[in-house]
């Protein structure tokens, strides 16, 4: 029997949602200060208005719904799913005020794309967008990659049990440290250290390539935030192609891979356990998967003969592949070149890479390597059961930080999430077909949205149908949260309508 939600449920959800909105409001102080320093007064005013709206919304929720109760599992999941929707709506305000988005829906599209670290964009005249608004586009990627809930856990939430329930609801089920709040702070510490190093490296390369010092380091910070958080936004409409630098591309490849690594693995690498990088099932599966998908791409491109030299094949072929596999979405070719210059075989390789993704508990999306590794191990185990004598004892193990025995519940969970992702990929492709786009194009764009990648073959643009915009927003949201908190929110609404008191 389904029970109707109680008033206390609404109060608890509203209270913690208000805290997360307050965190988002405080984040807007960064572009306000930056805008004043850069003498971009109109953009600074856009963020000041958005800050006030977000602050009022957060304060109202925390005051009206004030409670001492900790979150239960259902409430935690709902807070997470609603937080991402609230972040989209409020984060879109300064973007819409800028006048570079044709509608508020378009601004919401880019806001969700940013927070979900996807990188698909509907912005107009990006090359003339203010520095302040550009900073915000990349800052929301930096927050979204670490996790909106991670911000709240680091600064606003004290209850350990409720904190863990929100942490899990944001598609993170691995604690690095015993306390989930300390885990959140470690994730931020790692990200900030890499931000400093990555910005310096990209900034120096930019200066060497002739950029002015301020522009070089501004671009370096923006590119790092989007690359490490596997997002794909860039300050210029030409994306990474704008920089025309092999070294710049090489550094972003390293940053993208770092972003696709499990934060728990980062912790072990930082504490000196470097052997974990070659033993871990995720890194091994990732290496094998990259090699397999690149072979598909390279074979397809070699038949065309458009990239005859190895260096050009790396910059045009491998770069798009690793960008796809890490879920970043950076491009060194124009979107139209996927359709005009590449053949279907090479595109299928990129689609497969996007669909698979990086590591769990990282900044990337999609199915993820741990699940692929577990499914492969389960397949090997089943083959052994058929080949070996009936009395043989078969115990399959895999290494993920420690040795873990392969259990049915692990395989079932991996298969279930994989199946739901495949359904989501297919759903977007069918809707694309409905609007008249070819199947492979529709599948490419659908997987890019649902896997939070951001590569585009040209479908995503301001003039595309409203229904397709809403479809991609849903895919980015559901794909980033890995469904459980989304399903919980849907169940909560059903209980509100059909539940018994």
TORGU-281911 format. One line per 3 residues: number of its first residue (from 0); their letters; for each residue x, y, z of C-alpha. Coordinates in steps of 0.25 Angstrom, whole numbers. Last residue first. Layout:
<rs>
NUM) a) X/Y/Z  ...
</rs>
This chain:
<rs>
500) xxx) -14/34/17  -14/27/5  -5/29/-8
497) xxx) -11/32/-21  -7/47/-24  4/50/-14
494) xxx) 9/35/-15  11/37/-30  18/50/-28
491) xxx) 28/42/-18  29/31/-28  34/41/-39
488) xxx) 44/47/-29  49/33/-25  51/29/-40
485) xxx) 59/42/-41  67/39/-29  70/25/-34
482) xxx) 73/29/-49  88/31/-50  88/45/-45
479) xxx) 96/51/-58  87/42/-67  74/47/-62
476) xxx) 78/62/-62  85/61/-76  74/52/-82
473) xxx) 63/61/-76  69/74/-82  71/66/-95
470) xxx) 57/63/-96  52/77/-93  61/82/-104
467) xxx) 56/72/-114  41/76/-110  45/90/-113
464) xxx) 49/87/-127  63/91/-131  66/106/-135
461) xxx) 75/109/-123  85/98/-127  87/83/-124
458) xxx) 86/75/-137  100/78/-142  108/66/-140
455) xxx) 110/70/-125  120/65/-114  114/69/-101
452) xxx) 117/57/-92  107/56/-81  104/41/-85
449) xxx) 89/45/-87  93/57/-96  104/51/-104
446) xxx) 96/38/-105  84/46/-111  93/54/-120
443) xxx) 99/42/-126  86/34/-127  79/45/-134
440) xxx) 90/46/-144  91/31/-146  76/31/-148
437) xxx) 74/42/-158  67/55/-152  52/57/-155
434) xxx) 46/61/-142  41/47/-139  55/42/-142
431) xxx) 60/51/-131  50/45/-122  54/31/-125
428) xxx) 69/35/-123  65/41/-109  58/28/-105
425) xxx) 69/19/-110  80/26/-101  70/25/-89
422) xxx) 67/11/-91  82/8/-92  85/15/-79
419) xxx) 74/7/-73  80/-6/-77  94/-2/-72
416) xxx) 88/2/-59  81/-12/-58  93/-19/-62
413) xxx) 102/-13/-52  92/-15/-41  90/-30/-45
410) xxx) 105/-32/-46  107/-26/-32  95/-34/-26
407) xxx) 100/-47/-32  113/-46/-25  127/-45/-31
404) xxx) 137/-45/-19  145/-32/-16  160/-31/-15
401) xxx) 163/-16/-11  164/-3/-17  155/-9/-28
398) xxx) 161/-23/-31  152/-33/-37  149/-47/-32
395) xxx) 142/-59/-38  140/-72/-29  137/-84/-37
392) xxx) 138/-98/-30  138/-109/-40  128/-120/-37
389) xxx) 121/-118/-50  134/-119/-58  139/-107/-65
386) xxx) 134/-102/-79  120/-97/-75  123/-91/-62
383) xxx) 135/-85/-68  127/-78/-78  118/-72/-67
380) xxx) 130/-67/-59  135/-60/-72  122/-53/-74
377) xxx) 121/-49/-59  135/-43/-61  131/-35/-73
374) xxx) 118/-30/-66  127/-26/-54  137/-18/-64
371) xxx) 126/-11/-71  120/-7/-58  133/-2/-52
368) xxx) 136/5/-66  124/15/-66  110/14/-72
365) xxx) 110/29/-75  115/41/-67  128/47/-63
362) xxx) 133/55/-51  137/43/-44  131/34/-33
359) xxx) 129/23/-44  140/23/-55  139/27/-69
356) xxx) 128/27/-80  122/15/-88  112/22/-96
353) xxx) 121/33/-101  132/22/-106  121/14/-113
350) xxx) 116/27/-120  130/30/-124  133/17/-130
347) xxx) 119/18/-137  124/31/-143  136/24/-149
344) xxx) 128/14/-156  117/24/-161  128/32/-169
341) xxx) 135/44/-164  136/57/-173  122/62/-175
338) xxx) 115/57/-163  125/58/-152  131/70/-160
335) xxx) 118/78/-157  121/79/-142  134/86/-145
332) xxx) 147/79/-142  157/80/-130  145/77/-121
329) xxx) 143/76/-106  132/67/-101  137/63/-88
326) xxx) 130/50/-85  144/43/-83  140/33/-95
323) xxx) 136/45/-104  148/54/-101  157/41/-103
320) xxx) 150/39/-117  150/53/-121  165/54/-118
317) xxx) 168/41/-124  163/45/-138  166/59/-141
314) xxx) 179/62/-133  183/47/-133  180/45/-147
311) xxx) 187/58/-151  200/53/-143  199/40/-150
308) xxx) 199/46/-164  188/42/-175  176/49/-168
305) xxx) 165/49/-179  169/35/-184  154/31/-184
302) xxx) 157/16/-181  167/21/-170  156/29/-163
299) xxx) 147/16/-161  159/8/-157  164/19/-147
296) xxx) 150/20/-141  148/5/-139  162/4/-134
293) xxx) 159/16/-125  147/8/-119  156/-4/-115
290) xxx) 168/4/-110  159/13/-101  151/1/-96
287) xxx) 164/-7/-92  170/5/-85  156/8/-78
284) xxx) 155/-7/-74  169/-7/-68  166/7/-61
281) xxx) 153/2/-55  158/-12/-51  169/-6/-42
278) xxx) 182/-12/-43  190/-2/-52  186/10/-44
275) xxx) 186/3/-31  201/1/-33  202/16/-29
272) xxx) 199/15/-15  206/27/-10  196/35/-2
269) xxx) 192/43/-14  191/31/-23  181/25/-13
266) xxx) 173/38/-12  172/39/-27  167/25/-28
263) xxx) 156/29/-18  153/41/-27  150/31/-38
260) xxx) 157/35/-51  150/42/-62  155/56/-58
257) xxx) 169/52/-58  167/46/-72  161/60/-77
254) xxx) 173/67/-71  183/58/-78  175/61/-91
251) xxx) 175/75/-88  190/76/-87  191/69/-101
248) xxx) 182/79/-107  189/91/-102  202/85/-107
245) xxx) 197/82/-121  192/97/-122  182/103/-131
242) xxx) 175/110/-119  162/112/-126  161/97/-129
239) xxx) 158/95/-114  144/101/-115  142/109/-128
236) xxx) 131/117/-121  141/122/-111  141/122/-96
233) xxx) 139/107/-95  129/97/-90  132/83/-91
230) xxx) 128/77/-77  138/66/-73  139/72/-59
227) xxx) 154/73/-62  152/78/-76  142/89/-72
224) xxx) 149/94/-60  162/94/-68  157/101/-80
221) xxx) 152/112/-71  164/114/-63  173/113/-75
218) xxx) 164/123/-83  166/133/-71  180/130/-70
215) xxx) 183/133/-85  173/145/-85  181/151/-74
212) xxx) 194/149/-80  191/153/-94  191/141/-104
209) xxx) 203/139/-113  205/124/-113  215/124/-102
206) xxx) 205/132/-94  194/121/-96  204/110/-93
203) xxx) 207/118/-79  192/119/-76  189/104/-79
200) xxx) 200/100/-70  197/110/-59  182/107/-60
197) xxx) 184/92/-59  193/93/-46  183/103/-39
194) xxx) 171/95/-43  178/82/-39  180/87/-25
191) xxx) 165/92/-25  160/79/-30  167/70/-20
188) xxx) 163/79/-8  149/79/-13  148/64/-13
185) xxx) 155/63/0  144/73/6  133/63/1
182) xxx) 140/51/7  141/59/20  126/61/19
179) xxx) 124/46/16  132/42/29  140/29/28
176) xxx) 149/35/16  148/32/1  133/28/2
173) xxx) 128/21/-10  113/21/-14  113/34/-22
170) xxx) 101/35/-32  96/48/-26  86/40/-17
167) xxx) 98/34/-10  103/47/-5  89/51/-1
164) xxx) 87/39/7  101/41/13  98/55/17
161) xxx) 85/50/24  94/40/32  105/50/36
158) xxx) 96/62/40  104/74/38  100/80/25
155) xxx) 104/94/20  119/95/16  125/83/10
152) xxx) 112/75/10  105/86/2  116/87/-8
149) xxx) 117/72/-10  102/72/-12  104/81/-25
146) xxx) 114/70/-29  129/71/-32  126/72/-47
143) xxx) 114/81/-44  122/91/-37  133/92/-47
140) xxx) 122/92/-58  115/103/-51  128/110/-51
137) xxx) 130/109/-66  117/116/-70  119/126/-59
134) xxx) 133/130/-64  127/132/-78  116/141/-71
131) xxx) 127/149/-65  136/150/-77  124/155/-85
128) xxx) 119/148/-97  124/153/-111  131/140/-116
125) xxx) 118/133/-111  109/140/-121  97/132/-117
122) xxx) 97/121/-107  90/108/-109  100/99/-103
119) xxx) 103/84/-101  115/83/-91  110/71/-82
116) xxx) 115/74/-69  102/72/-62  103/86/-56
113) xxx) 107/92/-69  97/85/-78  86/88/-68
110) xxx) 89/103/-69  91/102/-84  77/96/-85
107) xxx) 71/106/-75  77/118/-83  70/112/-96
104) xxx) 57/111/-88  59/125/-84  59/129/-98
101) xxx) 68/133/-109  80/133/-101  91/143/-102
98) xxx) 83/154/-95  91/154/-83  79/153/-74
95) xxx) 76/139/-79  90/135/-74  88/142/-61
92) xxx) 75/134/-58  80/120/-63  86/117/-50
89) xxx) 73/119/-43  65/109/-52  76/99/-54
86) xxx) 80/99/-39  66/97/-35  65/85/-44
83) xxx) 78/79/-39  73/81/-25  60/75/-27
80) xxx) 67/61/-31  76/62/-19  65/66/-9
77) xxx) 57/55/-14  68/45/-12  70/50/3
74) xxx) 55/50/6  54/35/2  66/31/9
71) xxx) 63/38/22  68/52/24  70/57/39
68) xxx) 60/64/46  62/78/53  53/85/45
65) xxx) 51/99/38  41/98/26  37/112/26
62) xxx) 50/118/30  59/109/21  50/110/9
59) xxx) 49/125/11  64/127/12  67/119/0
56) xxx) 57/126/-9  62/140/-4  76/136/-6
53) xxx) 73/131/-20  66/143/-24  76/152/-18
50) xxx) 88/145/-25  80/146/-38  79/161/-37
47) xxx) 94/162/-33  98/153/-44  91/161/-55
44) xxx) 97/174/-48  111/168/-50  108/166/-65
41) xxx) 104/181/-66  116/185/-58  127/178/-66
38) xxx) 138/186/-60  147/174/-59  148/176/-44
35) xxx) 133/178/-43  130/166/-51  139/157/-43
32) xxx) 133/161/-30  119/158/-36  124/145/-43
29) xxx) 129/140/-29  117/144/-21  108/135/-30
26) xxx) 114/123/-22  107/129/-10  94/127/-17
23) xxx) 97/113/-20  100/110/-6  87/116/-1
20) xxx) 80/107/-11  86/95/-5  81/100/9
17) xxx) 67/102/4  67/88/-2  70/83/12
14) xxx) 58/91/18  49/88/7  51/73/8
11) xxx) 50/73/23  37/81/22  31/73/11
8) xxx) 33/60/19  28/66/32  15/69/25
5) xxx) 13/54/22  15/48/8  3/39/4
2) xxx) 4/24/7  5/14/-4  0/0/0
</rs>
